[in-house]
Amino acid sequence: MIESLLPGGAVLDADELEARWPDALRPERVAKRLDGVGGPCVVAGWALDLFRGKQSPPHDDLEIAVRRRGSRRFGTASPSARLWRSEVLLFGDHRHRAPGGSPVMSWRQVSTEAIHHGPFISVWRDAVLRPDGSAGAYEHVAADDGVRVVALDAQGRVILVEDDFYLQRRRVLHVPGGGCGGQRPRDAANRELEEETGLIADTVRPLGVIDPLPAITTVRTHLFLATGLSTGTQRRDDTEAGMTVERRTLAEAVEAVRTGVITDAGSVAALLLAAQAHP
C-alpha cells in the first residue's frame, strides 16, 4: 500500500490498473514520439521509489528523467504527457531496439501536415524516411480508440447487435461497442453496452487490445468481457435507429465467426478471447 499520496494522486485497485494498461504506450510508440529529440536523458525505474519515499518491490516500468533546462524539447515531443511506461528506449540513431536487440522502428518522421479534419476523423500526411533510407510520404487516419464488449447473460449467452453499416452496404452482426469519445476504455465499454442494448454490467474486465488497421491508423480497439447484466436505459443515436439485439450461446457466436457471419475485427477477436477464457 502507498503510505501517502502527492496532491491529486489516487490509489488504483487491481481492476482499474488492469483496465488502464491497454492505454500504456508501447516501446516503439515512445521511440517514434521522441525520435529526433536531442539532449541527455536518464531512463530508469526509480520514479515509484521517489513517489513513495523509499525503495519499492522490484518492478519493470521505466521512467525518463531530463534536466529542467532541456525538458521543453521532450514536452513538445509528448504534449499529452503520457510517457509513463516504456520497456526500452535507446537513443543514437533512428533505429530503436526492443528487448533482444531486434529493431522495432526503422521509419522516421520528418514532418507532418493535416489534410482533413472532420467531426470523427482526421487525415494526416507525413514526410518520412522509409526503412531503406529513401524519402517518401505516408498518409494515415487519426481517430478515437474503440471498444468491443462481449456481454454474457446469466445463461452464458452473448448479447449481439445488428445494424446497417454504410461502407459495407449491408447489415453487420457484431458485439456492442463504438468509439471511446475521450473516455477511458472501460468507461466507454460500459456506456456503449448500455446505450446499444439497455443493459448494465456489474463486472467489466479487459480481454485484450488489437490494432485492427495498423498500416492506416494508430487507432486501437479495446476488448472487454461483461457479466452480471441488469436492465439499464437504452440510448441509441440516429445512426442506430434500425439496430436489433439477439442472444446466442458463446459457442454459436464463435461458430458465426468461423463461418464468416461475424466479420467485424473487434468482435472476432473479442469473441475468440472470451471463448478461450470461458471454455
C-alpha positions in Angstrom: 0.0 0.0 0.0 1.1 3.6 -0.6 1.5 5.4 2.7 1.0 8.9 1.3 -0.2 10.4 -1.9 1.0 13.5 -3.7 -1.7 16.2 -4.2 -4.1 14.9 -6.9 -2.9 11.3 -6.6 -5.2 8.3 -6.4 -5.0 4.7 -5.4 -6.0 2.3 -8.1 -7.4 -1.1 -7.4 -6.3 -4.2 -9.4 -9.2 -4.0 -11.9 -8.7 -0.3 -12.5 -5.0 -0.8 -13.0 -5.6 -3.6 -15.4 -8.1 -1.5 -17.4 -5.6 1.3 -17.8 -2.7 -1.0 -19.1 -4.0 -1.1 -22.7 -3.6 2.6 -22.9 0.1 2.5 -22.0 2.5 3.5 -24.8 4.4 0.6 -26.3 8.2 1.0 -26.7 8.1 1.7 -30.4 5.5 4.4 -30.0 7.6 6.1 -27.3 10.7 5.8 -29.6 8.8 7.3 -32.5 7.4 10.1 -30.4 10.9 11.0 -29.1 12.8 10.3 -32.4 14.9 13.4 -33.3 14.6 14.9 -29.8 18.1 15.9 -28.7 19.6 16.3 -25.2 20.7 13.9 -22.5 18.2 11.8 -20.5 18.2 9.0 -18.0 15.9 6.1 -18.4 15.5 4.3 -15.1 13.0 2.6 -12.9 13.1 4.7 -9.8 10.1 7.1 -10.2 8.0 4.8 -8.0 10.7 4.9 -5.3 10.8 8.7 -5.4 7.0 8.8 -5.2 6.9 6.5 -2.1 10.0 7.9 -0.5 11.5 4.5 0.0 12.6 1.5 -2.1 9.7 -0.4 -3.6 9.4 -4.0 -4.5 11.0 -5.0 -7.9 9.2 -3.5 -10.9 9.8 -3.4 -14.6 8.4 0.0 -15.5 10.9 2.7 -16.7 10.8 6.4 -16.4 12.6 9.1 -18.4 14.4 11.9 -16.5 15.7 15.0 -18.1 17.3 18.2 -16.9 14.9 21.0 -16.3 16.6 23.2 -18.9 16.1 20.5 -21.6 12.6 19.4 -20.6 10.9 21.6 -23.2 12.1 19.5 -26.1 10.7 16.4 -24.5 7.4 18.1 -23.6 7.0 19.2 -27.2 7.6 15.6 -28.4 4.9 14.3 -26.0 2.3 17.1 -25.4 -0.1 14.6 -23.9 2.4 13.7 -21.1 1.5 10.0 -21.3 5.1 8.7 -21.4 4.5 6.6 -18.3 5.7 3.2 -19.4 8.5 2.1 -21.8 10.4 -1.2 -21.7 13.4 0.0 -23.6 14.3 3.3 -25.2 17.8 3.7 -26.8 18.9 6.9 -28.4 21.6 7.2 -31.1 20.1 6.8 -34.5 16.6 6.4 -35.8 16.6 2.6 -35.3 15.3 1.9 -31.8 15.6 -1.6 -30.4 13.3 -3.7 -28.2 14.4 -6.4 -25.7 16.5 -9.0 -27.6 18.0 -6.4 -29.9 15.6 -6.7 -32.8 14.7 -3.3 -34.4 11.1 -2.2 -33.8 11.1 1.1 -35.6 13.0 1.8 -38.8 10.7 4.6 -40.2 11.5 8.2 -39.4 9.0 11.1 -39.4 10.4 14.3 -40.9 7.3 16.4 -40.8 3.5 16.2 -40.7 0.6 18.1 -42.0 -3.2 17.9 -41.6 -5.1 17.1 -44.8 -8.6 16.9 -43.4 -10.3 17.5 -40.0 -13.8 16.1 -39.6 -16.0 15.5 -36.6 -14.8 12.0 -36.1 -11.5 11.5 -38.0 -8.5 13.5 -39.2 -6.3 12.6 -42.1 -2.5 13.4 -41.9 0.3 13.3 -44.4 3.8 12.7 -43.0 7.1 13.3 -44.8 9.1 10.2 -43.9 12.3 8.4 -44.3 11.5 4.8 -45.2 13.3 1.8 -43.8 15.7 1.7 -46.8 16.5 5.4 -46.2 14.6 6.8 -49.1 12.2 9.8 -48.7 8.5 9.4 -49.1 5.0 10.3 -47.9 2.8 8.4 -45.6 -0.9 9.2 -45.2 -2.8 8.0 -42.1 -6.0 8.4 -40.2 -6.4 9.7 -36.6 -9.5 9.0 -34.6 -10.6 7.9 -31.1 -9.8 4.4 -30.0 -12.7 2.0 -29.9 -14.2 -0.7 -27.7 -16.0 -4.0 -28.2 -17.8 -5.8 -25.4 -18.7 -9.5 -25.1 -21.6 -9.3 -22.7 -22.7 -12.7 -21.2 -26.1 -13.1 -19.6 -26.9 -15.4 -16.7 -27.4 -18.3 -19.1 -24.0 -17.7 -20.7 -25.4 -16.3 -23.9 -23.7 -13.5 -25.8 -25.5 -10.2 -26.5 -25.1 -9.4 -30.2 -26.4 -6.4 -32.1 -27.0 -6.0 -35.8 -27.3 -2.7 -37.7 -26.7 -1.0 -41.0 -23.0 -0.2 -41.9 -22.8 2.4 -44.7 -19.5 1.4 -46.2 -20.2 -2.3 -46.2 -23.6 -1.7 -47.8 -25.2 -4.4 -45.6 -26.3 -5.2 -42.1 -23.4 -6.2 -39.8 -23.7 -8.5 -36.8 -21.3 -7.7 -34.0 -20.9 -7.3 -30.3 -21.8 -3.9 -28.7 -19.2 -1.2 -29.0 -18.1 2.1 -30.5 -15.7 4.9 -30.0 -14.2 5.9 -26.7 -15.2 9.5 -27.2 -12.4 10.7 -24.9 -13.4 8.3 -22.1 -11.2 5.6 -20.6 -11.8 2.3 -22.5 -13.6 0.6 -19.6 -15.9 3.6 -19.1 -16.6 3.7 -22.8 -17.4 0.0 -22.8 -19.9 0.4 -20.0 -21.5 3.3 -21.9 -21.7 1.6 -25.3 -23.2 -1.5 -23.8 -26.0 0.4 -22.1 -26.6 2.7 -25.0 -26.9 0.0 -27.6 -28.6 -2.8 -25.5 -30.1 -1.2 -22.5 -28.0 -3.4 -20.2 -25.7 -2.6 -17.3 -22.8 -4.9 -16.3 -21.7 -5.5 -12.7 -18.3 -6.6 -13.8 -16.3 -5.5 -16.9 -12.8 -6.8 -17.3 -10.4 -6.5 -20.2 -9.8 -9.3 -22.6 -7.0 -7.6 -24.6 -6.4 -4.9 -27.3 -5.9 -5.1 -31.0 -4.6 -2.9 -33.8 -7.3 -3.5 -36.4 -5.7 -1.5 -39.3 -2.0 -0.8 -38.3 -0.9 0.3 -41.7 -3.6 3.0 -41.9 -4.2 4.2 -38.3 -2.9 4.0 -34.7 -6.5 3.6 -33.5 -6.7 0.6 -31.2 -9.8 -1.5 -30.2 -10.0 -2.4 -26.5 -11.9 -5.7 -25.8 -13.9 -6.4 -22.7 -15.9 -9.2 -21.1 -19.0 -8.0 -19.2 -21.0 -10.1 -16.8 -23.7 -9.7 -14.1 -26.1 -8.0 -16.5 -29.1 -6.0 -15.4 -31.6 -3.6 -17.0 -30.5 0.0 -17.7 -31.5 2.6 -20.2 -31.1 2.2 -23.9 -29.9 5.4 -25.7 -29.1 4.8 -29.3 -28.0 7.6 -31.7 -29.7 8.4 -35.0 -27.4 6.1 -37.0 -28.5 3.1 -34.9 -32.2 3.5 -35.4 -32.5 0.1 -37.1 -30.4 -1.8 -34.6 -31.7 -5.1 -33.3 -30.5 -7.3 -30.4 -30.2 -11.1 -30.3 -28.6 -13.6 -28.0 -26.6 -16.7 -28.9 -24.6 -19.1 -26.9 -20.9 -18.3 -26.9 -20.3 -21.5 -28.9 -22.8 -20.3 -31.5 -21.2 -16.9 -31.7 -17.8 -18.4 -32.2 -19.2 -20.6 -35.0 -20.6 -17.4 -36.6 -17.0 -16.1 -36.6 -15.8 -19.3 -38.2 -18.4 -19.3 -40.9 -18.0 -15.6 -41.8 -21.3 -14.4 -40.4 -19.4 -12.2 -37.9 -16.6 -10.3 -39.6 -16.1 -7.2 -37.6 -12.4 -7.4 -36.4 -13.0 -6.3 -32.9 -16.0 -8.7 -32.5 -14.0 -11.6 -33.9 -11.0 -11.1 -31.6 -13.2 -10.4 -28.5 -15.4 -13.5 -29.1 -12.4 -15.8 -29.6 -10.7 -14.4 -26.5 -13.9 -14.8 -24.5 -14.2 -18.4 -25.6 -10.7 -19.0 -24.5 -11.4 -17.5 -21.1 -14.7 -19.5 -20.8 -14.1 -22.9 -22.5 
